[in-house]
Structures are given as structure tokens and as C-alpha cells.
């Protein structure tokens, strides 16, 4: 489940020496908005494929870049993974540039500059945070959620050449859900730590998660008032799902579930939420 509370620690390449994204929560948070926006745009353009490729390349380039930054700033001796990291970072950068050329033919220049600047700034922040081993920072994870879910805006640009008004709302709703999910994850981790009896139980994230659920519930009421039933249902579904998770966190057996199992459960809830949002905006 730590994977959903993105980003996870920087990983070394796998056994084949490949630097590929292994953070399933972050990957889902990046591509789910793209799928939602692509479906809602009701149009298909080749640039949408370029958006997917660019998003994947930008996500994949982070890990080798962190290795390179650590080699230059932290490590005194050259590590074996640095050479592989340099090659993979160069490859992902080339792919990102080629995808950007395709997008340049479809996107307005201002959008290209804004999105490109956003990617550079966030990548620099992610590298700095990882080098300092602060990637577990809640504020950084929430910022990451907002950045990753903004991929819906890129998908709208690729499909229609502009950001549709509904896409801003889609981004907001997806980011709100992701933020609540991150707080619920931290509440569970605090509960697991307290279960070991080494430190007193902390309720900081549990309280923050409850506040986030109140906000989502308020958004559901607003959606219902505006007669957006599917959106209201989506919000209520995720509120009930996270509320149930918080309730189960008081159960010792549930806290002993593997984080992978808990992460799969959270991913299923997020996917259901996204599907209901698509119905709501259709």
C-alpha cells in the first residue's frame, strides 16, 4: 500500500538492468486520468498515443535521474548502477523529446511550454526529495498526486487541442480522491507501527483522513444538488470505501494484511471511482 502513497523509494534496476517504473500506485495515478479524459473526449488523435508515451517516459526517467544525482552529490565512489542509469536516462529523454515533437504539432505553444515547465519543476523536486530521503513526506506525496492526476489535462489537449471545461473538474475530483487515499494510507501505517507496541498510537493522519472524507462528502452533496447523480455516487462510494478502511484499521487482523493486498484493494476502489466519474461526465 505504500506504493499508493506515492512516490516509493528509488529502486535500483531489476535483474535485467532495466530502469522501469515499478511503483504501481503512481503508475495507476498517472494513467487512469489519461484513460478517463480520452474516453470523455470522444475523439481519437495520434497525439493521444504520444501523450501516453511521454507520460511513461517522464515517470520512468525519475529513477535513473535520482541515481545520477546521488552519484554526484552523495556517493563518494562510483556505483555499478550509475552507468546503467546514465544510459536509461538518456534513452527516456530521447523518447520524451520525440513525443514532445509530436505533441507540438497538436498542442498550442503556450500549453507545451506550461506542461514542459511543470514536468521539469516537478522532476527536479522529486529528485531533490529522493536524494534527501524525504520521499515519504506527506506533503510531497500529495503534491505528487496533484501532479500525476494532471495527466488528464494533457490527454484533453491531445484529443481536442484544448483543455475542455469538464477536464478541470475531472482533475480536481481525481486529485481529491488521491489525497484522501494517501492520508488513509498514512493512518494505516501509523496503526501498524502502534500494533508493534514500540511507540504510542498517533492519530494525526487518521484525523486528517476524516477531514478529507468530510470534504469529499460535501462535494457529493454539491454534486447531488446539481443533479450530477453519477458523480455524487462516485464520491459517496470512495467516502464509504475509505471510511470502511479507517474502521478496519482498529482490527488487529486487518492491520496484519500484506501491504500488497491492501494496495490491490485500494486500487480497485480508485478504479471504480474513476469509472463512475466517467459516467458522470459523459
VMD Tcl script that draws the C-alpha trace (Angstrom):
set ca {
  {0.00 0.00 0.00}
  {2.97 2.24 0.43}
  {3.05 2.23 -3.35}
  {-0.23 4.10 -3.50}
  {1.14 6.76 -1.18}
  {3.50 7.76 -3.91}
  {6.29 8.05 -4.58}
  {8.05 4.97 -3.20}
  {11.76 4.81 -2.60}
  {14.09 4.99 -5.53}
  {14.73 1.48 -6.80}
  {17.73 0.02 -8.48}
  {17.26 -1.58 -11.89}
  {15.77 -5.04 -11.96}
  {17.72 -8.19 -12.62}
  {17.91 -7.39 -16.32}
  {19.38 -3.98 -15.56}
  {16.25 -2.15 -16.71}
  {15.06 1.11 -15.19}
  {11.27 0.79 -15.49}
  {8.50 2.18 -13.26}
  {7.70 -0.29 -10.50}
  {5.50 1.98 -8.39}
  {2.12 0.54 -9.30}
  {0.17 3.16 -7.35}
  {1.95 6.05 -9.04}
  {1.61 4.43 -12.46}
  {-2.14 3.96 -11.97}
  {-2.48 7.51 -10.70}
  {-0.77 8.75 -13.86}
  {-2.59 6.68 -16.48}
  {-6.11 6.44 -15.04}
  {-6.77 10.16 -15.66}
  {-5.45 9.81 -19.21}
  {-7.87 6.96 -19.89}
  {-10.78 8.88 -18.34}
  {-10.06 12.03 -20.34}
  {-9.51 10.09 -23.57}
  {-12.88 8.36 -23.18}
  {-14.70 11.58 -22.31}
  {-13.12 13.48 -25.21}
  {-14.89 11.06 -27.60}
  {-12.20 11.68 -30.18}
  {-9.08 9.82 -31.22}
  {-5.88 11.50 -32.37}
  {-2.41 10.04 -32.85}
  {-1.15 12.64 -30.37}
  {-3.02 10.79 -27.61}
  {-0.61 7.89 -28.04}
  {2.27 10.35 -27.85}
  {0.82 11.61 -24.56}
  {0.85 8.09 -23.11}
  {4.43 7.53 -24.25}
  {5.59 10.90 -22.92}
  {3.90 10.30 -19.57}
  {5.51 6.88 -19.23}
  {8.93 8.22 -20.22}
  {8.71 11.11 -17.75}
  {7.76 8.72 -14.94}
  {10.43 6.18 -15.86}
  {13.19 8.79 -16.15}
  {12.93 9.72 -12.48}
  {14.66 6.67 -11.01}
  {17.82 6.79 -13.17}
  {17.97 10.55 -12.65}
  {17.88 10.06 -8.88}
  {20.74 7.55 -9.14}
  {22.77 10.05 -11.17}
  {22.04 12.82 -8.66}
  {23.07 10.61 -5.74}
  {26.25 9.62 -7.56}
  {27.17 13.26 -7.98}
  {26.03 14.61 -4.61}
  {26.00 11.78 -2.06}
  {28.13 8.80 -3.08}
  {31.90 9.13 -2.84}
  {32.74 6.13 -5.01}
  {31.19 5.30 -8.36}
  {28.42 2.72 -8.07}
  {27.84 -0.04 -10.67}
  {24.26 1.10 -11.30}
  {25.37 4.59 -12.32}
  {26.45 3.53 -15.81}
  {23.13 1.79 -16.45}
  {21.28 4.78 -15.03}
  {23.04 7.17 -17.41}
  {22.10 5.04 -20.42}
  {18.49 4.65 -19.37}
  {18.10 8.33 -18.54}
  {19.45 9.24 -21.98}
  {17.06 6.78 -23.64}
  {14.00 8.04 -21.74}
  {14.99 11.63 -22.50}
  {15.16 10.90 -26.23}
  {11.74 9.24 -26.12}
  {10.36 12.19 -24.19}
  {11.74 14.67 -26.74}
  {10.37 12.72 -29.70}
  {6.96 12.54 -28.05}
  {7.15 16.26 -27.38}
  {7.75 16.93 -31.08}
  {4.56 15.04 -31.91}
  {2.62 16.96 -29.27}
  {3.99 20.23 -30.59}
  {2.03 19.60 -33.78}
  {-1.20 19.29 -31.82}
  {-0.89 21.40 -28.68}
  {-0.84 25.22 -28.52}
  {2.65 26.56 -27.88}
  {1.62 28.00 -24.52}
  {0.37 24.60 -23.40}
  {3.62 22.94 -24.49}
  {5.66 25.48 -22.51}
  {3.43 25.23 -19.43}
  {3.35 21.43 -19.38}
  {7.07 21.14 -20.12}
  {7.92 23.59 -17.37}
  {5.66 21.72 -14.97}
  {7.37 18.41 -15.76}
  {10.84 19.91 -15.29}
  {9.95 21.60 -11.98}
  {8.25 18.56 -10.54}
  {11.03 16.23 -11.70}
  {13.62 18.47 -10.04}
  {11.57 18.48 -6.84}
  {11.18 14.69 -6.93}
  {14.92 14.20 -7.39}
  {15.77 16.60 -4.57}
  {13.30 14.93 -2.22}
  {14.58 11.44 -3.07}
  {18.24 12.42 -2.69}
  {17.41 13.72 0.80}
  {15.40 10.54 1.51}
  {12.27 12.59 2.21}
  {10.08 10.78 -0.34}
  {7.77 9.64 2.49}
  {6.83 13.27 3.15}
  {3.05 13.54 3.15}
  {3.06 16.99 1.58}
  {5.30 15.77 -1.22}
  {3.09 12.76 -1.81}
  {0.00 14.98 -2.01}
  {1.81 17.29 -4.43}
  {2.77 14.21 -6.44}
  {-0.87 13.14 -6.56}
  {-1.89 16.54 -7.93}
  {0.91 16.43 -10.50}
  {0.23 12.88 -11.66}
  {-3.53 13.33 -12.00}
  {-2.96 16.44 -14.11}
  {-2.21 13.98 -16.92}
  {-5.94 14.26 -17.66}
  {-5.29 17.81 -18.92}
  {-2.61 16.51 -21.28}
  {-5.00 13.89 -22.63}
  {-7.66 16.53 -23.27}
  {-5.13 18.70 -25.10}
  {-4.08 15.80 -27.29}
  {-7.64 14.79 -28.14}
  {-9.19 18.18 -28.77}
  {-6.35 20.70 -28.93}
  {-7.67 22.43 -25.79}
  {-8.48 21.69 -22.17}
  {-12.21 21.05 -22.01}
  {-14.04 22.71 -19.06}
  {-15.10 19.33 -17.65}
  {-11.46 18.23 -17.57}
  {-10.58 20.76 -14.88}
  {-13.30 19.27 -12.68}
  {-12.14 15.75 -13.51}
  {-8.61 16.64 -12.42}
  {-9.86 18.21 -9.18}
  {-12.02 15.21 -8.28}
  {-9.27 12.71 -9.06}
  {-6.73 14.72 -7.04}
  {-9.12 14.96 -4.09}
  {-9.64 11.20 -4.07}
  {-5.90 10.56 -4.35}
  {-5.19 12.93 -1.45}
  {-7.73 11.19 0.76}
  {-6.21 7.84 -0.19}
  {-2.73 9.00 0.79}
  {-3.95 10.14 4.22}
  {-5.76 6.83 4.78}
  {-2.53 5.01 3.89}
  {-0.56 7.01 6.44}
  {-3.22 6.37 9.06}
  {-2.87 2.63 8.40}
  {0.91 2.80 8.63}
  {0.66 4.62 11.97}
  {-1.75 1.95 13.21}
  {0.63 -0.82 12.09}
  {3.51 0.84 13.94}
  {1.39 1.19 17.08}
  {0.46 -2.50 16.76}
  {4.09 -3.42 17.42}
  {3.91 -1.61 20.73}
  {7.13 0.33 20.14}
  {5.53 3.79 20.01}
  {2.22 5.30 21.15}
  {-0.53 5.37 18.54}
  {-0.65 8.59 16.53}
  {-4.00 9.85 15.30}
  {-2.68 12.76 13.25}
  {-3.24 11.15 9.87}
  {-6.46 9.49 10.97}
  {-7.91 12.89 11.82}
  {-6.62 14.37 8.56}
  {-8.14 11.48 6.63}
  {-11.51 12.05 8.31}
  {-11.37 15.72 7.32}
  {-10.64 14.69 3.73}
  {-13.64 12.37 3.79}
  {-15.85 15.19 5.07}
  {-14.68 17.32 2.14}
  {-15.46 14.51 -0.31}
  {-18.87 14.01 1.29}
  {-19.55 17.74 0.94}
  {-18.60 17.52 -2.73}
  {-21.02 14.60 -3.10}
  {-23.85 16.68 -1.64}
  {-22.98 19.52 -4.02}
  {-22.96 17.14 -6.99}
  {-26.33 15.73 -5.96}
  {-27.74 19.25 -5.63}
  {-26.55 19.98 -9.17}
  {-28.21 16.75 -10.32}
  {-24.95 15.04 -11.18}
  {-26.01 11.71 -9.74}
  {-23.16 9.56 -11.05}
  {-20.55 11.98 -9.72}
  {-22.31 12.07 -6.35}
  {-22.35 8.27 -6.33}
  {-18.64 8.16 -7.19}
  {-17.80 10.48 -4.30}
  {-20.02 8.61 -1.83}
  {-18.53 5.29 -2.95}
  {-14.98 6.40 -2.25}
  {-16.02 8.02 1.05}
  {-17.60 4.77 2.20}
  {-14.63 2.76 0.99}
  {-12.10 4.86 2.85}
  {-14.32 5.10 5.93}
  {-14.50 1.31 5.98}
  {-10.71 1.14 5.68}
  {-10.29 3.52 8.62}
  {-12.73 1.45 10.64}
  {-10.90 -1.78 9.78}
  {-7.66 -0.20 10.95}
  {-8.85 -0.83 14.51}
  {-8.82 -4.55 13.77}
  {-5.53 -6.29 14.52}
  {-6.08 -8.98 11.89}
  {-6.78 -6.43 9.16}
  {-3.65 -4.47 10.07}
  {-1.62 -7.63 9.55}
  {-2.74 -7.95 5.92}
  {0.12 -7.61 3.45}
  {0.58 -4.13 2.05}
  {0.30 -5.61 -1.43}
  {-3.18 -6.94 -0.64}
  {-4.26 -3.62 0.84}
  {-2.84 -1.80 -2.18}
  {-4.83 -4.00 -4.56}
  {-7.98 -3.23 -2.59}
  {-7.30 0.49 -2.79}
  {-6.55 0.27 -6.50}
  {-9.87 -1.46 -7.11}
  {-11.69 1.32 -5.24}
  {-9.85 4.01 -7.22}
  {-10.69 2.30 -10.50}
  {-14.38 2.06 -9.56}
  {-14.34 5.74 -8.62}
  {-12.78 6.71 -11.95}
  {-15.33 4.64 -13.86}
  {-18.23 6.32 -12.07}
  {-16.74 9.74 -12.79}
  {-16.63 8.91 -16.49}
  {-20.33 8.05 -16.36}
  {-20.96 11.30 -14.53}
  {-19.19 13.46 -17.09}
  {-20.44 11.53 -20.13}
}
mol new
graphics top color blue
foreach p $ca { graphics top sphere $p radius 0.5 }
foreach p [lrange $ca 0 end-1] q [lrange $ca 1 end] { graphics top cylinder $p $q radius 0.2 }
display resetview
